[in-house]
Amino acid sequence: MDKHNVSQYYPDHRISPVAIQSAACVYHLTTVEPAHARVLEIGCGEGGCITAHALACPESQVMGIDIDESLIATGQRHTQALGLSNIELFTAGLGDILATEGGQFDYIVIRGIFSLLGRQEREALLLWCRQNLSASGVVCLHWYPSTGEPDTAAIREALGYHASRGANADPESQVNAARGMLSYLAMTLPEGTLKAQVEQAEKESDLALTLRYLSPTTAALSFTEFCRQVSDLGLRYVGDAVPQYELPRAYGEKVATLHALVAGQQRISAQQYLDFAVSRSERFSLLSATRTEEHLPALPDSSCLESLYWAGNFSRKMNENGAIYNGHIGGDGQQSSSENPITLRILDLLGAAWPFSLSVEQLVINCRKPEDNTDVREAVLNVLKDLYLTQPAGLYWRCTPGAYDRAENDTLRPILSLKNGVSEENASQVYRNLWGGEFSVTPEEWRYLQHGLAGVDAEAWQCFMSLRKKGALMGSPVAWKKHYQLFLRTGKTQFLLPLLNNLLLLSVSISRGGLLSKDVNDLPQRESELAEDTYDRINRLIREKKIQDAKTCAEKLLKENPEDIAALRCYSRTLVLSNRWDEAKEVLCRLMGHYFSSLDIYYDLATGLQKTNQHYYAILLLQGLLRLEDKNVNFWHSLAYSYYQLGEMSLAEKCSRVSLRCDEVKAIHFATMGIILSDSQKLDEAAWFLNKAIALEPSNFDYFTALLFAMTHDHKVTAEQLYQKHLQYGETVGAWAAACHLQLPYRGIKNPDKKLRVGFVSGDLRKHPVSHFLAPFWDGLDRNHFELVGYSTSYVHDEVTEHFAAGSVLWRQVDKLSNQQLAEQVYHDGIDILFDLSGHTSDNRLPAFALRPAPVQISWIGYPGTTGLKTMDYRIVTATLAEPADLEQQLTESIMFIEMRKFFEPDPQSPDIEPLPALKNGYLTFGSFNRPKKINDEVLRVWATILAQSPEAKFVIGFMNDEKMVVEMTRKLELLGIEPSRLIFKKRAPLLDYLAYHNEIDILLDAFPYSGGTTSNHACWMGVPTLTLCGATMAARQGVDIMRIHGLENFIAYSEEDYIQKALSWCDRLPELNEIRMTMRERMPAETAGGFNVADTFGRALREAWRIYCAGEAHRTFTVLE
């Protein structure tokens, strides 16, 4: 970098010929294409700016002049090292220049020392430029208007005063004294324009410092006087080299508003007013010999931005765990944030295409979301205008595709000469990329370059990505594609994920928004007939649920052909179809190292990302796929699934409905629609879709389970109707079990006192609410009397899974097993008592229980209702729900009533409880953290009644990720008379943040008929009681159970009127409510206090159920108390 040519407002890449051309464009001035132009820079210093141009445009002719011989010598050495033959650097003063006929130049830049010329000298130089300017040429002059003179005068006075006190008056001493004073000022001045100019002066050369601050000077010109001066010389003022500086909005809305009131429409006077308003201290002005005033727009024409090409070295902000933030890191390391999705998307795309440029059309294509049919062109242009105005570091634009776009080499190469490598002489050398950005090369990066970009380990990856970000490498799109693939072949997904946008752009043609000159299908080789046969055989084995056989076959094929595309594709499909998601992603990564221009490969990868909760990347891929094939039912269905998992219900519903309009619609697509609708409280419509799925695929019992779960939330469904539907499920599954003809008679010892082997089947043995309920009992069971076996039906394996596995004698991952295979596995494991912890929720294996793999089978925790199975012997219910005594009539199981003083394990890092907010606020803040699925219109009506009768109260509603859901709930409550200002919505948050929300709430209001479970337990731990309504079903009594366990009977209502009155009664009992809050945790028993063991009654209940079985008695309801 040429430190002597640094400008506070005009970095070098903004005054290159390419930048000048794009600046002239917004003033409707057409200039010569820089790639073929003759360029002259007067005051070039070391020539860094024009050297970058010469490197990027080898067919242009470039000349640089400066008065400083040492700077020119340095520049000459640098150009020679780069092997440039199209640039010449000369030492010359003003007299030398004026005495020379330079020829016709298309771009003349005057800067550095020559920006400090006196009025007459500047006139002479401009006249010379006028005579040596081509027909379409433009002069770019750096100068200092009088509006910045107050700061300049203050610095001049300070330096002069300090220098006058010295004993020596020679020039060197004067400069040294001036520099000492500048250091003093830089350390003492407050932040502001004066300090900024002082810091800028510190960077000036000795000569520039002398000319500007230590020499007598003629009065500076105002902008109006300057325009008159250049006009007298036969030139016309065109505009600024950075046109943004002529836009009042660039200085804030206040300046823009006042300027519009005062400045008028005449462009010169309007700019003069703006200079006054912002104390403009420097300008880089574009001058033309051909353009007249009437042809120029009053302000830079932002509509011209649509024709520009854009580039930027931006990367997404993310934490060490890979969480994605709404912000980017620019080329200089500066961070920016935005909540505008178009802004985020554009910066993502520019970062992915870097160092290539993208047209507005390419940006528009890739910013369009398939799930949103709105035209994004205007939104894209508005964002580009904002980015253009704010000029974030790392953003570039030009009138034609960038220099990197012209590269034809199909193997990446550096833009630098590598003759010398790193030495003491060049270790700190600063280079410029082909966009004019500055960078340096580390020793590690030099070694990587000198070894031909070889290596695919972590260090090579870091060097490669760093050099890419710096713009130090160039090659055709094919070259970049090939080099990315070298890393992908390692199978390391940490290389793959940051490249997904890049790979999408490198998969399609420019006309479809990509970077390729045309769409190609570059499959290196066709799958062999043998591979296709093997592939079919593997698929057949998977359909037959012979997962291990399929995997063995595919592994053998791949082992024999480790780099064969057919083998990799075959094995990746095997892994996808058998739900081995982490391994599938690794193999797909390897496959993409050979070939990735396939929608199927991208789709499999998106599925793997979904299944491992990497929905940001999954959505990115699926949107890209749908831009290419918008009628694909699987793409739409998969996108709906990701939005559903993120809680974006409106988008999930929209995508799901589109999927149903595609061809080849199957039962799963109807089922997904039903599940999404049920979570949005559209229960009638949900039931229709779920029944449709059941009719299309009656053998898929998960659809029936989804229907039962939805009905449990429907306040219009009676307890009897719900029970009968569960019976229907049990009969259907029972018929299936009978058709399996599988006999699994118990082979163990029927000894009532023996050590029992207890199995637990669940998809929630991980970070999940069920694990909070199970953990105290799992940990507390006496291992002298019980040995525990875990059967995880989910592919997710985390630290909670590890905890449960550590406490087991046997742990099995059974998500790949069919129901029949699971039953056989349980049977062979010799399980005495088998638990279902899911009920009618996801990942349940109730059909396996219908095959009776264990002599005693119990359902618990996951689902507040019956399984409907005749083979499920018991349902565990806490003893507090023994009254009302009608639950047994709703269950096919007998009930184990067990006294439990504690059945929930809170997070050990939970925030402290804070005093009742109402004591400070003067009003109650009610709240709800129930899933939106539980909040029906009847619940809203009752809540609205409470709020209407306590007009000062506020209401916090959590779990609201979907903005449309927020709008709809606000609308409904407003129709019920509740002002939106009283409503506070909280998005779904990490656990500790969610727990901290309770310190803003006085009382939770429960939903009905499906009351809260996990939320009410978390709330009690945070000192917040939940007012709950005792209903007819088990789901409607979860809250009753929790309040009774914690001794909070006053928070149980037995009618809607009772619910309303009890809520209102606390408005005048704040001290009592605060006492309950602050002593809540004290009432919860510790695991070891007084010999207390939460699992004691649980273990006794299991022993009693086993005794009944050993005695040959039928299962029956019984109670176990402490």
N, C-alpha and C positions, 0 to 999 in steps of 0.2 A: 504493500500500500504506500502510496505517495503521501506522506504525512503533511507535506507542505501544500497540498491542494484540497484539504478537508474543508468543507463548508458546513455551517450549522444546519442549513435547511436543504442543501442540494448535494446529496451523496453522488458520487461519480456515476453510478449506473442510471441516475435520473437525467444526466446531461450527455449521455452517449448518443451517437447518431440515431440509433434505433429508438431511444427514448424521445429524442427531439422530433423524429418523424411522427411518433404517436401523439406528441404534444401538438404539433402542427395540425394533425388530423382534426382535433376538436375545435380548431379555429378555421376549418374548411380550407386549409392550405395543403396542397399536394406537393410533396418533396420527392427527391430521387430515392429509389430503393437503396437503403444503406449497404446492402450486400455488394453493390457494384459502384458505390459512390467514391468520389475523391474527397478526403477529409483532411482538414487542417486544424490543429489545436495550437493556439498561441498562448504561452504560459503553461505548458504541459507538465512542468516539473519532471518527474521521472518517467512520465508518459504512461502511467498505469491504466488510465481510462482508455486511451486510444490503442494501447497494446491489447487490451481485452477485445476491443472491436476488431483489430487486425486478426486476432486469433479466431474470432467467431466468423469473420467475413474475409476469407482468404483472397477473394476476387476484388476486394476494394483496395484503393491506394491511399495510404495514410502518411501524413507528415506531422511532426511535432516540433515546436520551437520553444526554447526557454533561455533566459539570460544566465542561468546558473550552470556553469560547466560541469560541476560535480554531479548535479542531478541528471543531466543529460548523459553523462558517462555511465551512471548507474543504470539508467534506462536502456542504454545501448547494450550493456552486458546482458541485461535481462532478455531483450528481444533476440539477441544472438543465441542465448541458451535455449530459447523456445523455437529456434530455427525459422523465424519469421522473415520473409523476403519482401513483404508488401508494406513495410513501415520504415520510415527514416526519421531520425531524431537529430536536431541541429541546435547549436548554441548561437543565439543572435539577439541583439538588442533592437529597440524600436527603429533606430536609424538604419540598421541592416535590413530590416523587414521592408521599410518604406522604399529602400533603394532597389528592391528586388521585384521582378515580375513573377509572381507565383504561379500563374496559370488560373484556370477556372476550377474553383472548388464548389462542391455541392453542400458541404457543411463546414463552417468556420466557427470555432469555439474560442472565445477570448476569456481568459481566466487567470488565476494566480497573480503574479506580479503585475501583469498587464491590466488587471482590473483596478489597479490603483493609480492609473495614469491621470495626469491633470486634464483639464477640459480641452485645451488645445491639442495636446498629444492624443487624447482619445478621438477627437474629431479627425485628426490625420490618419489614425489607424483605421477608423471606420470608413473613411473615404477610400483607403487602399483596399479594404475588404469589398467595398461596393464595386471597385474596378476588377476585382479578381473573383467575383461571385458568378456562378453559372446561372443560366436563365431561371432554373427552379431552385436556386440555392437559398440557403438561410444562414444568417449569422446568429450566434448565441453568445450574448455578452453578459458577463458578470460585473455588477456595479453596485454602489452603495448610495441609496437615495437619502435625501436630507431628513426624512422622517425618522431615521435611526440615528441622526446626528447627536441628540442629547447624550445617549450612552457613549457614543464614540468620543464626544468632547470631554465627558467626565473621565474616561480612561486616559485620553491624551493629557488632560490636566494632571492627573495623578502620576503618570509616568514622567512627565516633564518636571514636576516638582521634585520627585525622588531623584531623578538624574541630575538635577541642578545642584543638589547637595553634595555630590561627589567631588573628589579632588581632581579627577581626570575628566577631560572633556573629549577624549578621542572617541571615535564611533564605537569601537568594541566595548569600552567601558560604559558608554551610554546604553548600549543594548543589554549588557549584563545587568546594569542597574534597573532597566525597564523590566527585565524578566524577574528580578527579585521582587519588584513591586507587584507584578502580576500574580506571583505566588501568594504574596500577602493578601491581595484583594480576593483571590479565589478562596482563601481559607476564612476570610472574615465577612464577606458580603452575604446577605440573605439570598435565598433562592429568588430568581427573577431574571428579567431580560439582561440587566447589567452584568450579573454574575455569569450568565451564559455566554455573553460576548467576551468577558474576561477569559473564560476557559477556552473559547475559540482562539483568542489572541495568543494564548500560551502555545498553541500548535503551529503558529505561523513561523515562516523562516525569518532569519535575522533581517534580510532585506525587506520582506513584506512588513515586518513589524516596524522597521524604520520609516518606510514610506507612508504607512497609514497613521502611525501614532507619534513619531518623533520628528517628522519633517513639517515645515510650513506647508499649508495646504490651501487651495482655493476653496471657496464655499461649495458644498455639495449641491447637486441639483435635486429639485423635486421631480416627481414622476412626470408631471405635465411639462416641465422645462426639458426633461430628457427626451420626451417624445417630439418636442418641437426641434430639438437639436438634431436628432437622427433624420427627421423629415427634411431639414435643410440640407442634409447630406445625400438626399435621394433615396433614403430608406424609409420603410414604414414599420411601425411597431405592430407586431402580430399578436403577441401574447407572452405568457410566462412559460419557461421550460418545464415547470411543474404547474400545469394549469389549475390545479386544485387551490393554489395560493391566491387565485383571482376570484374564487368563489366565497362570498361572505359566510356561507354556512360552515366553511372549514374552520372558522374561528368561534363557532358557537351560535346558538339560536338568538341570543341577545344582540350580538353584533349584526347578524343577518337581518333581524327585524328593524333595528334602528337604521341600518344602512339603506334599507328599502325605502324608508321614510324621507331620507335626506339626499341620497346620492343622485337621483335622477337616472335617465336612460343613456346619456352620452357616455360611451365606454371609457374614454380617457379620464374624464372628470370623475366618473364613478370609481375608477381604480385609485385615483388620487385621494378620494374620500376614504377609501378602504385603507390606504397607506397611513392616513392620519389616525384612523380608528385603532389600528393595531401596531402603530409605531414601526412600520416596516423598515428593517435595517439593511436588507440586501435583496437584490433581484438578479435573476438570470433571464434576460429578455431575448425573445426571438424577433429578428428583424428580417424583412424581405424587401427586395427591390421591385417586386412585381405586384404585390397585393395592395389594393387601395382600401381606404377606410370603409367604404360602403359594402365591401364584400365580406367584411369580418363580422362575426356574431358579437352581440353585446357581451356575452359571457361564454366561456367554454361550452360547447354543445355536447351535453351528456348523451344525446342520442347516438353520437358517433362511437360510443363505447361498445355498441352492439357488434361492430365490425372488427373489434380488436381480438387478439389472441392472448390468453392469460396463462400465467405459470406461477408456481409458488412452492417453496420447500417447507410445507407444513406437516406436522404429525399430531395425531390425537393425544390429548393428555390422558394418562391412565396411571393408576397406582401400581405398587409392586405386585399386587394380587391380580392385576389385569382388568380391574374395574375401569369402565370407560367414563370419562367426564365430558361435559359440554364445553369443550375448549380445545385449543391447539397450542403447540409450541412452534414458533416461527424460526426462520433461518438463523437469527441471532440469539436464540434461546429465550426470547421474550414470550411470555404466556398471555393468551387472550381467552376470553370466555364469551359465550353467546347462548341465548335461549332460542335463537331463530334457527329452525331446522334447515332452512335453505342455506344460510351462512355456513353452518356446520358441514353440510353436504358439499358445498362448493370447495371449502378448504380441504375436506377429505379427498375430493377428486383431484384438485391441483397437486396435493401432496402425493397421491398415487401415480399421477402422470409424470411428475417431476423426473428428469429435467425437461421433458417435453412440454409443449404448450397445448392448450385446449381452446377451441372456438366456443363462442356462446352457444352455438347449436349443439355441440357435444355436451356442454354443461346442462343445457335444457333437457336433453334426452336422459341424462343420468340423474337429474334431480327429480324427474317425474316419478311419483310413487304409483305403482299400478293400482294400489287400493284407493287412490284418490284421483279421480278423473279430471280434476281442475287443471287448467293450463298454467304451467309454472313459469312461462317465459317472462311475464311482467315481474314476478317475484324474483327471478334470477337476475334480471336487469337491475332491479332496485338494490339488491344485495351488492352487485358489482359496482354500482354507483357509490354505495356507502364504503365499500372497500377501497375504491379509487380515491375517495375523499380522505379516508383516514390513513391510507398508505401503510398498512402493517408491514413490518420488516419481513422480507422474504417474498413479497408479492411483486410480480413483474407483468408488464403488458407491452404489446407491440402490434404494429399494423399487419404483419405477416407472421406465419409460423416461425418459431424460434430457431436458432442455429442448430440446436440439438435435433430438431425435427428433420433436418436435412442430412443427418448422418446415414450412411449407406453400409458401413462395416457391420457384418453379422457376428462379430466377436467384440465384446466390450474392450475398450482401450482407454487409457487416461488422456486427458487433454494436455498434459504436461510433458516436457522433455525430461527423460529419466537418466541423463548421462552421468550425473554426479551423485545423485542420492542425497542423503543427509550428511552434512559436514558442519563444522563450526561456522563456515561462511553462510550457509543457507538454511540452517536449522530453524531460524526465525523468519524465513522468507514468507511474505504474504503474497498469494496469487489471486488471480481473478478468474471466475468461471465465465462461460460464454454468455451469461446474462449480466455480467459485470459485477457480480457479488464477490466479496473478498473471502478468502479462506487460507488456512495454513495446513500443512501436512505433518502429522506426527511421525516419529521414527517407525512406529509399528505399521502405520499406513504406507510409508515408503517401502518397507520390506515387503509388504503385501503386494504393492504395485510392481516392485522389481522381480518378484517371483511369478509374475504373469497372472495376478488375481487368483492364484491357486489356493486351495484349502477350503474346507467346508465345516470347520469346527467353530466353536463359539467366538474365538478371537478373530477368525477370518470373517465371520458374519458381522461382527462389530465394525471391523475395518471397512468392509464392503458397504454397509449401510451408512457409515459416516461419510465415506467418499461420495456415495450417491447423494446424500443430503447436501454436501458441499458443491455438487455439480462438477466434480473432478473426473467423472467418467462419461464417455459418450459411446453411442452405438445405435444401430437401428432397433426398432421394436423387437425384431427377432433376436438381436444380440442380448437385450435385456431379458427377454423371455428365457433364453437358453441359460443365462447366468442365474436367474432365480431358480431354475429347475435343478441346478447343481446342489443347491441347499435343500430343496424339497426332497431330493432322493434319499436324504438321511432319515426321513420319516419323523423329523422333529417338528411338532406342531407349533413350537415357539417361533420357528422360522415362517411357518405358513400363515398364521393368523394376521400378522402385520401386512401381509402381501395380498390379501383377498381383493381389495379394490384394484390393486395393480394387475392381478391376474385377470379380473373381469375385463379391464380395459384392453388387455393384451389378447383377449379371446375373440374380439369382434372388430369389424371394420370401422373406419372413421364415419361412414354414413350411418352407422348404428350406434354411434357414440364412443367407439373404441379408438385404438391407436393403429390398427393394422390398415394397410393400404387397400386390402380387400379381405372378405371372409374366406378363410381357408379351413380345410379339414386335414390337419397335418398328422394324422395317425401314422406313426412310423412303420407299423407293420400290421397286417391283418391277423386276427385270431386264427390259429390253426384249427383244423377239423377236430383234432384230438382235444384241444382246449375247450372247444364248444361242447363236445361230448361230456367232458369232465364237468364243465359248468352246469350242464343240464342235470347231470347225475347229482351234483352237490345241491342244486335247488330242490330236486326231488327228495333228497334226504332231509333237507330242512323242513319241507312241507310235511314230511312224515314225523317231524319232531325228533329226528335222529341227529341231534346237534353235534355230538362228539364225532360221529362217523363223518359228517359233512366237513367238520373242521380238519379232521385227520386227512381226508382226501385232498382238501384245498392246500393244506400245509405241504403235503407231499409234492403236489404240482409246483408250488412256489419254490420249494427247496431245490427242485430239479431245474427250475428256470427263474432264478432270483431277480433278474432284471427284465423279464418278459412281461409285456403289457397285458397280454391275455391272462397270464398267471396272477399278476397283481390285481387285475380287475376281478377275476374269479374269486380270489381270496377276500378282497374287500367286500364283495357282495355277500359272501358267506358270513363275514363278521357283522355286516349291517343287518342281515336277515335273522341273525341269531343274537342280536342285541348286545354285542361286545363292542361298546361304543368307543372306549378309549383306544383300544387296539385298532378298531376300524378307522379312526381318524389318522392314526400313524401310517397305516397301509395306504389309505387314500392320499396322504401326503406323498408317500413314495411314488404312487401311481402318477400323481400330478407332476412329479419330477420328470416323467417321460411324456405325458400327454394330459392336457387339462382342458382342451377345447371341446368339452362334452357336457351337455346339460345334465345327463344322468350322473356323471361324476360329481358335479357341483351339487346336485340334489342329494346324493348320498352324504356328502360332506355336511350340507345344511342340516340333514336329519341327525347326524352324529353330534353336531354342535347344539342342536335343540335338546337332545337327550342328556347332554352334559351341562345344561343350563347356561350355554353361551349364546343367548338369544340375540344379542346385538349383532354378532357375526352371522348367525343363521338368517336373520331378517335381511341383512345386507345381501347375502347370496340369493335369497328367494326373490327379493325385489329385482335383482339383476336378471334372474331367470325369467321372471314374468314380463320384463321389458322385451324379451326375445320371443317368448311363447306364452301369450296371455290367455290361452284357452286350456291350459293344462290343469286338470282337476287336482292333481296331487300337489302342484306348486301352491295353488290357492289354499288347499286344505292345510298344508304345512304352515303357511304363513298365518292362517287363522289360529293354529295351535300355539305358535310362538306368542302372538298377541294375547291369547287367552292366558298363557302362563305368566305373562307380565302384568295381567290385570287390566289390559287395554280392551275392555269388553266391546266397545262400539266398533273398533277396528276388527276385532276377532269376529264379531257377528257379520260385519260387512264382507270380509273375505270368505267366510263360510257360506254366505248366501251366493256369492259369485261362484264358488266351487260347485254348488248344486245346479248351476246353469250350464256347466260344462258337460262334455261327453263322458261316458264310462263312470257315472256316479254309482257309488256302492254304499252298502249299509253303514260303513264307518263314517262316511261324509254326513249322512243324516244324523247319526249318533252325536257327532261333534257339534253339529248345529243345535241339537237338543240340549247338550251339556252347557254350551255357551248361553243359550237363552235361559236356562234354569238359573244360572249364576247371575243373570240380569233381572230376575224376578218375573220373567215372562213365562210363567209356569204352564199355562194352558197350551201355548204354542210349543213349548219344550216337550210336553207330553206327546204331542202329535208326532214330532220328529223322532222321538225315542221309540214310540210304538211302531213307526215306519221302519226304523232300523231293526227292531226285533222281528218284524214280519219278514224282512228281507234275509235276515241271518239269525234264525231262532237258536242256533247252536252257540252263538256268542253270548254267554251269560252276563258279560260286562255291560251290555246294553240294558238288560233287565235291571241290573244293579243301579245303573245311572237313573233309570226311571224311578225306582224305589227311593233313591236318595232325593230326587227332585220332589216327589210326593210328600216326603217327610217335612219339607219346607212350606207346603201349601196349606194355608189356613182354611181353605175350603174343603179339604179332604178330612173326613171324620176318622176317628181312631179305628172304627170297625172296617171302613173301606181300606185303610192302610194295612190293617192286619190281613184282610182277605187277599190283598195283592201280594203280600209276602208269602202267604200260603200257596198262591199260584206259582210263585218262583220256586218254592220248595218242591212242589209237585213236578215242575218241569225239570229241575235238576235231578230229582229223584229218579225220574224216568230215564234220564241220560245215564245215571249211575247204574241202574239196573241193566241197561243195554251194554254196559262195559263188561258184564259177567266177570267181575274181578272179586275174588273172595280173599279177604285178609283177616282170618281168624287170629285172635290174640294168642301168642305163643309164650308169653312171659309167665311169671309166677304170681298167682293171685294171693299174695301175702299182704294183709292190711298194714303191716308194720315195716315193710321193706323200704329201702331207699328208692324213691320214685324218680323216674326219668321223665322230665316235663319239657315238652317242645312248644315253641312259640312261633307261629307262622304270621308274618306281617311284612308289608312293604314299607313300614315306617320305623324300622330299627335304625334310625339315622337322625339327622337334625329335623325333627318333626314334633308337633305337639304330643303325639302319642308317647314319644320317648320320655317326655317330662312326667307323664303319669306312670309309666312302667318302671322307670329307673329306681324309685325307692323300694319297690317290691323285688325287683330283680337283684338288687344289691343286698337286700335284707334277708332273703330266703336262706335258711340254714343249710349250708352245703353238706352237713353231715346227714341230712335227711332227704335232700333234693339235689339232683344234678340237672343242669339246664342245657337245652339244645336250641339253637337258633336257626330258623329257616327264613332267610331274607328273600323276599319276592321282588325287591327293587334292585335295579342295577347300580343305584347310588351306594357308595361305600365311603363313609367319612369317619371323623374321629369319634362320633357317637357310636357308629357301628363298631369301631374298634373297642370301645368301652364294653359294649354288650358281649362281643366276641371273647374278650379277655375273661369274662365271668362265666363262660360256658365250657362244657366238656366237649362240645362238638358244635361247629358252626358250618352251615351249608348255605351257599349262594344258589338259590333255586329259581331265579327269574327265567332261566332258559328251559326249565322243565315244564312239560305239560301237566295238567291236573292229575292225570292218571300216573305219570311218572313220579310226581311229588308224593302222591299217596303211597306208592310202592316204596319210595325212599324212606318215608316216615315209618312205614311198617317194618322195613328191614333195620331201621335204627333202634327198634325196640322201645318206642315211646309208650309210656303208660298213660299220661294225660297230655292232650294236645290242645293248645290255645289258638283260637282265631282272634287276632287283635285288630282286624280291619272291618268286619261286617260288610255292609254294602257301601264300601268306599273303594278308591282305586287300589290296584295291585292286590285285591283280595283273592283268595283261593278257596272260596266256599265249596265249589264242586269237588275239590279233593276231600273235603270233610264228608261229603255225601257218600264217598266210597268207604267210610268208616276205617281209616288206617290205625286208629287208636281206640282203646276200650272206653276211655272217658274223654269227651270233647266239650270244650267250654268256649264261649264267646265273651269278649270283654273289650272295653275301652273305645275302640275306633268308631263305633256306630251306636247311637242311642236307640236301639230297637232290636227286634227279633231278626234272626237270619232267615226264618221260614223253613229251616231244614229239620226233618224228623230225626236226623242223625246227630244234631247238636244237642247235647244233654243238658247243659246248664248255661245260664247267663248270670254273670256276677253283677250284683247291684248293691250299693252301699246300704247299710241298715237304716239310714235316715230316710230312705224312700219306701219303707215298709207301709207308710201311710201317705196318701189314701191307698187302700188295699185293693187296687184293681189292675195293677200292672201285669199280674200273671195271666190275665185274660187276653193280653195283647201279645203274648210270647208263646212260641212253640216250645221253648226251652223251660225247664224248671229253673227256679231262681235260687242262687246262693246269696242270701242277705248277709253281708259281712260288715261288721263295725270297723270303720276306718277313720281315725282321727287325722290322718294325713294321706293324701293320695296324689300329690303333685310336687314335683321337685323344681323350685324356682331357680333362676339363673344366679349363680354365686356372685356375679359382677353387677347385680341389679343396683340402680341408683338408690340413694337414701330417700326416705319418705320426708316430704316437706309439709309444713302446716297447711291446714285447710285453705285453699285459695279464696273461699268466700269471706274469710275473716279480713282479708285485705281488700277484696273487690267490693264487698257489700252486697253481693248477689250470688246465687248458686250458679255453678257451671255444670250442667248435665253433660253426659257423653255417651258414646257408643263406639265400640271397636269391633262389633260383629261384622262378619262378611256381608256385603251388600245383598247377597242371595237371601239372607234371613230377614231383610227389612222390606216387608210388604206394605200395602196401602193401609191396612188396618193398624199396623204398628205406627205408621206415620201419623194417622189420625189421633191415636192416643197420645203420642209424643206432642203433637201440636196442641192438644187440649191442655197438657201440663204447661207448655210454654206460654199459652195464651193467658193462663191464670197466674203466671208468675212473670209479669211483663219485663222485668229487669234481667231475667235469667238468660244465659247464653247456652249454646249447644255445640259441642265438639263431636264431629262425626269422622271416624277414621276409616282406614282401608279404602280410600277413595283415589285410586290411581287414574281412573278414567274421567277426563274432563266432562265428557258428555253426560256421564252418570251424575256428576256433581251438579251440572245444569238442570238435569231432570229432577233430581231430588230437591234442589232449591225451588224449582217451579212448583212441585207438588206441595211443599210446605208453605210456599207463598200463597197458593190457592186456599190453604187451610188457615190463612191469616197470620203467618209468621214472616216477619221482615227478614230479608237475606242478610242484613247486617248483624243479626243475632246468631248466624250460623258460621261455624269455623270448621273447615274441612282439612283433614290431614291425609297425606298420601301414605301408602304402605312404606314402612321404614325398617331399618335394621333393628334387631331386638332391643338393644339398650336404648336407642332413640325412642322406640315405641313405648318402652316402660317409662321413660322420662316424661312422656306426654301426660301420664297420670298425675303429675304434680300440677297440672293446669285444671284438673277436674275434681269436682266434689263428690258426685254420685254418677255411676253408670246406670243407664236405663237398658234393660234387657229386651231382646226381640222375642217374638212368639209367632208360631208355635214351636219353632226350633230355637231354643234358648242357648245362651253362651256356655261354653265349657272352658276351653283354654283361656279365653279372654277374661272370664270371670275369676279364674284362679290367679292369673297374672295381676289382675286389679286388686284382689285381696292382699296379695303380697306387697303391693304398692300402697296399701292402706285405703283403697277405694272400694266401698261396698257396691254391689249391683242389685238394684231393685228388679226383682224377677216375678213373673206371673206363673203360678202353678196351673198347668194345663192338663189335658187328658192323656197325652202320650208320654212316653219315656223321654223323647226329645224335648218335650215341653217342661220337663222337670229336672233337667240338668242343673239349672240355676238354683232350684229349690235345694237340691242335694248339697251344692257348694255352700250356700248360705247357712244351711243347718250345721254342716260340719264346722263352720267357723263361728257358730253361735250367733248368727245374724238373722234370727227369725223375724225381726221387725222389717226386714227387707224382702219378705215374701208376701205377695198379694194373691188373693184367691178369686178376684174378679177384675175386670177392667176398671171399674169405679174405684175399687180398693187400691189398685195400682196407681191411679191418678191421685187419690187423696194421700196415700203414703208418700208419694213424691213431693207433693206440696207441703206436707207436714214438716219436712226438714228445713223449709225456708226460715222458720223461727226457732230452730234448735241447733244452731251452728256450733256452740260449744260442745254439745253432746256428740255431734258428728265429728268434730275435731278430735275428741277423746277416743272415739272408735278408730279413727284414722291412725293416730299416733301410737295406739296400743295393739294394733292388728297383728303385727309380727310376733308380739309376745305371746299371743294365744295359740300360735302354731307350734306344735311339739317338735323338739329337736330329736334327731335320730337316737341319741344315746341318753337323753335326759331321764333319770330315774329308771333306767333299765328299759325304756320304751323302745320297741322295735316295730316299725310300721308293718312289717311283713308277718308278724306273729299270727294275727287272725287270718290272714291270707293263707299261710301255710297250714293252719288247722282246718280251714275250709277244704283245701285240696286233699288233706288226709281223710276228711269225712266223706268226700265224694268217692275217694278210692275204697274206703271201707264199705260203702253202700254197694259198689260194684263187686267187690270180693265176696260180699254176702249174697250175691245173686239177686239183689233187690233192684227194682226199677228206680231210675233217677227220680228224685222228688225235691220239692222246695224245702230248704232248711236255712237256719240262721246261726251265725257264729258271732258271739259278742266277746268283748275283752274280759 
